[in-house]
């Protein structure tokens, strides 16, 4: 990547020198105060709803579900787009796609084709849906099984604890009716009168009338886990998963689940029920595809995209020593004294250590969305302006990929939208090579951002504020719209 300059000739910087500083500063709350970033810190609204002005278009729903299907198959990060002719899926990975993954996704896509053709008899329609469901479960349930057990048991434990904490389980069994007052418990604040005026409270304590719903969710979770342990057939397991998904997406139960644990609902939707959600959503998209436009063609094939052959796999990003970081920071922010730069770098290391203890996230490799953006720009491909990453992973963008997208959009007059990052890594170790104008603009943006981040850290040091805790990825963007995608 070409070098850029800032200040005197001796202060020449490159993207490779700035990425370690971004890695040191960007993962924490300060990164989300940068200007014009494509993400929103709003756990109550859907990213799609705020961006597209309503529930997501069918193309977005399809792309999210295909990204999830790929991730469920082999747990690798992917980024998915749709050709502008809408007959081909583009799926990028940070490495060559395994043959089994290509075979599985190709088989699933082929079995969705007939569902996109209207006019089937109810009996044939059900047979086609059952065939696709069995194929998707045969291909993906094995890799997904351990997470379902692990997260399902945790969710079941939380629901049990909430019921017992409220002191209502025995009353429910005995059929006692004590009215509908709120029952305070350790998991959430007590219900107050103001909440009744809200369309949907963010969270509230359990009411006695909530107990049948909570008990129903508990039984549905228990039945799903039991069926998977005993090796029930795929269609039965799918129906049980849909039962859990329907209950956890019950609008009246959502604020109760948030009162129990804010991430409980998302854990069930994106982890425990990831496979039934994906299967149901893909079938819904195929059945509804003719509503996209009169001549819309359902995707028929997949093009697998990998990093350019001339681009060697990058080594894991390692932080330079403190002195090198201080020198780079001084070049970026000459208005800061050396002592201030030393203090800011030290603060960055402390914040990064907090982040690593809280979440085992590191830098390394290259991200799938960066690979897809490079492929689209380099080959001048027209695509539907949405790049999907698996909704069962994260719904946020890593700093580097977000900035790359904004620069590419500005320089190529595109309007690509990125749902989130496909990987748990805080930063990729490097980005693919782009044309000089994009690289120069990205370098300038990195300099501005690192300077802004450094000043934010400096203020924290001077005012002796405690080290900031990183944003909770698990609680990011709790979307109320997923129920619309998971149910016809």
Secondary structure, 3 states (H helix, E strand, C coil): CCCECCCCHHHCECHHHHHHHHHHHCCCHHHHHCCCCCCCCCCCCCHHHHHHCCCCCHHHHHHHHHHHHHHHHHCCCCEEEEECCCCEEEEECCCCCCHHHHHHHHHHHHHHHHHHCCCCCHHHHHHHHHHHHHHHHHHHHHHHHHHHHHHHHHHHHHHHHHHHHHCCHHHHHHCCCCCCCEECECCECCCCHHHHHCCCCCCCCEEHHHHHHHHHHHHHHHHHHHHHHCCCCHHHHHHHHHHHHHHHCCHHHHHHHHHHCCCHHHHHHHHHCHHHHHHHHHHHHHHHHHHCCCCCCCCCEEEEECCCCCCCCCCCCCCCCHHHHHHHHHHHCCCCCHHHHHHHHHHHHHHHHHHHHHCCCCCCCCCHHHHHHHHHHHCCCCECCEEECCCCCCCCCCHHHHHHHHHHHHHHCCCCEECCCCCCCCCCCCCCCCCHHHHHHHHHHHHHHHHHHHHHHHHHHHCCCCCCCCCCCCCCCCCCCHHHHHCC
